[in-house]
Amino acid sequence: MWVGDWEGDAEMKLAVCDEMIKGTGKSTAKWMCNDRLLVEIGEADMGGLGTMQMMGVWAYDTKAKKYRNWWFSEHGDVGVSTACYDEESKTWKMSGKGSGPCGNTISRGTAKFVDDNTVEWCFTERDVLGLKKMAEYRGTSKRK
């Protein structure tokens, strides 16, 4: 369901900034390695924060019966998460850990498919103890 070319709009609220930051992004996701890995390459324009290139990889862990995700950005961000899909609500639920220029974080989020070509997503990052909210992200992406 993630395969294809995507474009979207996003809003970000960072702990270090009082205002909401608006951004746009585009990505392409395709199967690789005999359809065992879903690889996504993208670029985001994060308003006053500039642009960022990123890459994500999804793989199904047959032992854990979950999808595992790895995420990287040109700014040094690295994330590892798991994802489970709820067929009834058409929603992916994800949780993970990451590190980057702002330190180590834990994250939780959802990605709901409104239809076959539209996904609404939201994520929250907190410090590793889960006490301080570091960032909130939300947006809508459409398959082109």
C-alpha positions in Angstrom: 0.0 0.0 0.0 3.0 2.3 0.3 4.4 1.7 -3.2 4.4 4.7 -5.5 5.2 8.4 -5.7 3.9 10.6 -2.9 3.6 14.3 -2.3 2.3 15.9 0.9 2.0 18.8 3.3 3.0 18.7 7.0 3.0 20.8 10.2 5.7 20.4 12.8 5.8 21.7 16.4 9.2 21.6 17.9 10.0 22.0 21.6 12.6 24.6 20.8 10.1 26.8 18.9 6.8 28.3 19.8 5.3 28.4 16.3 4.0 25.7 14.0 6.3 25.1 11.1 4.7 24.2 7.7 6.5 22.0 5.2 6.1 19.9 2.1 7.6 16.7 0.9 7.8 14.1 -1.8 9.0 10.5 -1.9 9.1 7.4 -3.9 8.7 3.9 -2.4 9.4 0.7 -4.3 10.0 -3.0 -3.5 13.6 -4.2 -3.7 15.5 -7.5 -2.9 12.9 -9.8 -4.4 10.0 -7.8 -2.8 11.4 -8.3 0.7 12.4 -4.7 1.4 10.3 -1.6 0.8 12.7 1.3 0.2 11.5 4.9 0.3 13.7 7.9 -0.8 12.4 11.3 -0.2 13.0 15.0 0.3 11.3 17.5 2.5 11.2 21.3 2.6 10.8 22.3 6.2 10.1 26.0 5.8 12.7 28.1 7.6 14.6 25.0 8.7 15.6 24.2 5.1 15.5 21.0 3.1 16.3 17.5 4.1 16.9 14.3 2.1 15.8 11.0 3.8 15.6 7.3 3.3 13.4 4.6 4.9 13.4 0.8 4.7 10.6 -1.5 5.7 10.9 -5.3 6.2 8.6 -7.9 7.6 9.9 -9.8 10.7 8.3 -13.2 10.4 9.4 -14.2 13.9 7.9 -11.1 15.6 5.0 -10.8 13.1 5.6 -7.1 12.8 7.1 -4.8 10.3 10.4 -3.3 11.2 11.3 0.2 9.9 14.7 2.0 9.7 14.8 5.7 8.9 17.8 8.0 8.0 18.3 11.6 7.1 21.1 13.7 5.8 21.2 15.6 9.1 22.3 12.5 11.0 18.8 11.4 12.2 18.5 7.6 12.7 15.3 5.8 13.7 14.3 2.2 14.3 10.6 1.3 14.8 8.0 -1.4 14.5 4.7 -1.1 12.8 1.4 -3.1 12.9 -1.5 -2.7 10.6 -5.2 -2.7 11.7 -7.2 -3.8 8.6 -10.5 -2.6 10.0 -9.4 1.0 10.6 -6.9 1.0 7.8 -4.4 2.4 10.2 -0.7 1.7 10.8 0.4 2.0 14.5 4.1 2.6 14.9 6.5 3.0 17.8 10.3 3.4 17.9 13.5 5.0 19.1 15.7 7.5 17.4 18.8 9.7 17.7 20.0 12.8 15.9 21.3 16.3 16.4 18.7 16.9 19.2 19.5 13.8 21.2 17.8 10.4 21.7 14.0 10.1 21.5 11.2 7.7 21.6 8.3 8.0 19.1 4.7 6.9 18.6 2.4 7.6 15.7 -0.2 6.5 13.3 -0.7 6.5 9.5 -4.4 6.1 8.4 -5.3 5.4 4.8 -8.3 7.6 4.1 -8.5 5.9 0.7 -6.1 4.0 -1.5 -4.2 7.2 -2.5 -4.4 9.3 0.7 -2.7 8.8 4.0 -3.1 11.1 7.1 -0.3 10.7 9.6 0.8 12.0 13.0 3.8 11.3 15.2 5.1 12.5 18.5 8.7 12.4 19.7 9.6 12.5 23.4 12.8 12.3 25.4 14.0 8.7 26.2 12.2 8.8 29.6 8.9 9.8 27.8 8.6 12.9 30.0 9.3 15.8 27.7 7.6 16.3 24.3 10.4 17.1 21.8 8.3 17.3 18.6 4.9 16.7 17.0 4.4 16.1 13.3 1.2 15.7 11.3 0.3 15.8 7.6 -1.4 14.3 4.6 0.3 12.6 1.7 -1.2 11.7 -1.6 -0.1 9.2 -4.2 0.7 10.7 -7.6 
